[in-house]
Each structure stands twice: as C-alpha cells, then as structure tokens.
Amino acid sequence: MAKTASPNSDTAGFILDATERLRSNGGVAAVNIKAVAELAGVGVGTVYHYFASREALLKASEQRGWMREINTLLLRMGTPDTNGFADYLAKLIGGAIESAVRRFDALGFPIEIDEMRDMMFDFYEQVGTIMFQLAQSLKLPLRVTSQKQVVLAVEAVAMLAWVAALRHRDMLATGELQREVAQLAIRYLIDPSQLAD
C-alpha cells in the first residue's frame, strides 16, 4: 500500500500544481499519474508516495482548489461592520455562488459526481460557518439560533443558485442571480429590524 505523506510539502505542492495544470488544459481525463509526474519533474513513485491513487490525487487537488476559493473570497470581502452586515452577507453569498459555478465550469466537474458535490457543500459549509461567527462577533441577532441552521440555509440557497445557474446563465453573468439568492438567504437569516440603517 502506498504511503501518504502530508500534502504540505513542496514536492506535494509541485505534484498538485501539475495536476491542476493538466486539469485546466485537458480536463479530468488528461490527469494520469505518469503525466502528472512528468509535468511536476518527479518520478511516478514519488507521486504514489504522496497520493495513493489517481483518485486521491484528484481529490487533494480539488480540496486545495476549494480552499483557495474561500481564501480569495474572504480576502476580497474585507472586514464587515455592524452597519453594513446585510450587504456584506449578500456579497459573501453571491461571491460563494460565483466561485462554485466558476470552479465547476473551469474544471468540468459535473455536480453529479458525489465527491465533487460534497466538496462544494464543504465550501458552502465554511461560508455558513464564517457568516455565523461574524454575526456572533458583531453581536447581531440572527433569526436562527445555531451554526448548523445557518450552514443549512446557505447550502439550500446555494443549491437553488446552482440549479438556476444551469438554466439562466444570462442572470448569472449580470450578477442578478447571485443578488436574488443572497437576498433570499438574508431574509431567512437576519431580522431586518435588528440592523442599523
């Protein structure tokens, strides 16, 4: 059985970089261990040292990609304040929807692939967790009382957005879809009478 080392090492990073380049140029079908090893400048055995299989390599690559998406989104968002919290949440949810759609479009992973869908939900779970923590740190009352409820709300509206995005690319391109779905989540999560004007 192949040993799996920590994917934090430089070598693992080179292997994941190569995997992402192959995926972006030729889709998932272009990713095979030999091609990844060649592009990363390592031996096939080295790839197997870090990743037990092609599937493990693809999964690690996808998880890394979702982590980049969340980090990029949070950097773009900046820090919220109490007065603009609803707008901040709307932008956060809208940005999460854009990130997910962009990621699936760019890499050609259909949502029907269970592991890819699970990673998308993990991404939305992180967004929901961030929303809940922000609301608590700013001492804003939410209509829901638990982090789990916030996460479920974000995941539900994200799925609505996904379905709508498949049929309404025009609304997605203008940002109208993201705004509407984000407003739906905010109406569910936040009591507007509790927000400052």
C-alpha positions as CSV (number, residue, x, y, z in Angstrom):
1,M,0.0,0.0,0.0
2,A,1.3,3.4,-0.9
3,K,2.3,5.7,1.9
4,T,0.5,9.1,2.0
5,A,2.7,11.9,3.2
6,S,1.5,15.4,4.2
7,P,0.4,17.3,1.2
8,N,2.0,20.4,2.7
9,S,5.5,19.6,1.5
10,D,7.0,21.4,-1.6
11,T,7.0,18.2,-3.6
12,A,3.4,17.5,-2.9
13,G,2.7,21.1,-3.9
14,F,4.5,20.6,-7.2
15,I,2.5,17.5,-7.9
16,L,-0.7,19.3,-7.1
17,D,0.3,22.2,-9.3
18,A,1.0,19.8,-12.2
19,T,-2.4,18.1,-11.6
20,E,-4.2,21.5,-11.7
21,R,-2.4,22.5,-15.0
22,L,-3.3,19.2,-16.6
23,R,-7.0,19.6,-15.5
24,S,-7.2,23.1,-16.7
25,N,-5.8,22.2,-20.1
26,G,-7.4,18.9,-20.8
27,G,-10.0,18.2,-18.1
28,V,-10.0,15.3,-15.7
29,A,-9.3,12.8,-18.5
30,A,-5.9,14.4,-19.0
31,V,-4.8,13.6,-15.5
32,N,-2.9,10.4,-15.1
33,I,0.0,9.6,-12.7
34,K,2.6,9.5,-15.5
35,A,1.7,12.8,-17.0
36,V,1.5,14.5,-13.5
37,A,4.9,13.1,-12.6
38,E,6.4,14.3,-15.8
39,L,5.0,17.8,-15.5
40,A,6.0,18.0,-11.9
41,G,9.5,16.8,-12.6
42,V,9.3,13.9,-10.3
43,G,9.1,10.1,-10.7
44,V,5.9,8.1,-10.8
45,G,6.9,6.5,-7.5
46,T,7.2,9.9,-5.9
47,V,3.6,10.8,-6.9
48,Y,2.4,7.5,-5.3
49,H,4.4,8.3,-2.2
50,Y,2.3,11.4,-1.6
51,F,-1.0,10.2,-3.2
52,A,-2.1,6.6,-3.0
53,S,-4.1,6.7,-6.3
54,R,-5.2,8.9,-9.1
55,E,-8.5,9.5,-7.3
56,A,-6.6,10.6,-4.1
57,L,-4.6,13.0,-6.2
58,L,-7.7,14.5,-7.9
59,K,-9.4,14.8,-4.5
60,A,-6.4,16.5,-2.9
61,S,-6.3,18.9,-5.9
62,E,-9.9,19.7,-5.7
63,Q,-9.8,20.3,-1.9
64,R,-6.8,22.6,-2.4
65,G,-8.8,24.5,-5.1
66,W,-11.8,25.0,-2.8
67,M,-9.5,26.3,0.0
68,R,-8.1,28.8,-2.5
69,E,-11.6,29.9,-3.4
70,I,-12.6,30.5,0.2
71,N,-9.4,32.4,0.9
72,T,-9.7,34.5,-2.2
73,L,-13.3,35.3,-1.4
74,L,-12.5,36.3,2.2
75,L,-9.6,38.5,1.1
76,R,-11.8,40.2,-1.5
77,M,-14.6,40.8,1.1
78,G,-12.5,42.6,3.8
79,T,-13.9,43.2,7.3
80,P,-17.6,43.7,7.9
81,D,-19.1,46.2,10.3
82,T,-22.4,46.3,12.1
83,N,-24.0,48.9,9.8
84,G,-23.2,47.1,6.5
85,F,-23.6,43.5,7.7
86,A,-26.6,42.6,5.4
87,D,-24.7,43.9,2.4
88,Y,-21.6,42.1,3.5
89,L,-23.5,38.8,3.8
90,A,-25.1,39.4,0.4
91,K,-21.7,39.9,-1.2
92,L,-20.3,36.9,0.6
93,I,-23.1,34.6,-0.5
94,G,-23.0,36.0,-4.1
95,G,-19.3,35.6,-4.2
96,A,-19.5,32.0,-3.0
97,I,-22.0,31.2,-5.7
98,E,-19.8,32.8,-8.3
99,S,-16.8,30.8,-7.0
100,A,-18.6,27.5,-7.1
101,V,-20.0,28.0,-10.6
102,R,-16.7,29.2,-11.9
103,R,-14.8,26.3,-10.4
104,F,-17.2,23.7,-11.8
105,D,-17.3,25.4,-15.3
106,A,-13.5,25.7,-15.4
107,L,-12.7,22.2,-14.4
108,G,-15.6,20.4,-16.0
109,F,-16.8,18.6,-12.9
110,P,-20.5,17.9,-13.0
111,I,-22.3,18.2,-9.8
112,E,-23.5,14.6,-10.2
113,I,-20.0,13.4,-9.0
114,D,-20.6,12.7,-5.3
115,E,-17.2,13.7,-4.1
116,M,-17.2,16.9,-6.1
117,R,-20.6,17.8,-4.8
118,D,-19.5,17.0,-1.3
119,M,-16.5,19.3,-1.6
120,M,-18.8,22.1,-2.9
121,F,-21.0,21.6,0.2
122,D,-17.9,21.7,2.4
123,F,-17.1,25.0,0.7
124,Y,-20.6,26.4,1.5
125,E,-20.4,25.0,5.0
126,Q,-17.3,27.1,5.5
127,V,-19.1,30.1,4.2
128,G,-22.0,29.5,6.5
129,T,-19.7,29.0,9.5
130,I,-18.0,32.3,8.7
131,M,-21.3,34.0,8.5
132,F,-22.4,32.7,11.9
133,Q,-19.1,33.6,13.5
134,L,-19.2,37.1,12.1
135,A,-22.8,37.6,13.3
136,Q,-21.8,36.4,16.8
137,S,-18.6,38.6,16.9
138,L,-20.6,41.6,15.9
139,K,-23.4,40.6,18.3
140,L,-26.0,40.7,15.6
141,P,-29.2,38.7,16.4
142,L,-30.0,36.1,13.8
143,R,-33.4,34.6,13.2
144,V,-31.9,31.2,13.5
145,T,-30.2,30.1,16.7
146,S,-27.5,27.6,15.7
147,Q,-24.5,27.5,13.3
148,K,-26.0,24.4,11.8
149,Q,-29.1,26.3,10.8
150,V,-27.0,29.0,9.1
151,V,-25.0,26.4,7.2
152,L,-28.1,24.6,6.1
153,A,-29.6,27.9,4.9
154,V,-26.5,28.7,2.9
155,E,-26.4,25.2,1.4
156,A,-30.0,25.3,0.4
157,V,-29.8,28.7,-1.3
158,A,-26.5,27.6,-2.9
159,M,-28.3,24.6,-4.4
160,L,-31.1,26.8,-5.7
161,A,-28.5,29.0,-7.2
162,W,-26.8,26.0,-8.8
163,V,-30.0,24.9,-10.5
164,A,-30.8,28.4,-11.6
165,A,-27.3,28.9,-12.9
166,L,-27.6,25.9,-15.2
167,R,-30.7,27.4,-16.8
168,H,-30.1,31.1,-16.5
169,R,-26.5,31.9,-17.5
170,D,-27.7,35.4,-18.5
171,M,-28.8,36.2,-14.9
172,L,-25.5,34.7,-13.6
173,A,-23.4,36.8,-15.9
174,T,-25.1,40.1,-14.8
175,G,-24.9,39.1,-11.1
176,E,-28.7,39.2,-10.8
177,L,-28.9,35.6,-9.8
178,Q,-26.3,36.0,-7.1
179,R,-28.1,39.0,-5.7
180,E,-31.5,37.4,-5.6
181,V,-30.3,34.2,-4.0
182,A,-28.2,36.1,-1.4
183,Q,-31.2,38.3,-0.5
184,L,-33.3,35.1,0.0
185,A,-30.7,33.8,2.5
186,I,-30.5,37.1,4.2
187,R,-34.3,37.4,4.6
188,Y,-34.2,34.0,6.2
189,L,-31.2,34.6,8.5
190,I,-31.5,38.2,9.6
191,D,-34.3,40.1,11.2
192,P,-34.1,43.4,9.3
193,S,-35.5,45.4,12.3
194,Q,-32.2,44.5,14.1
195,L,-29.9,46.0,11.6
196,A,-28.9,49.6,11.6
197,D,-29.8,51.7,8.6
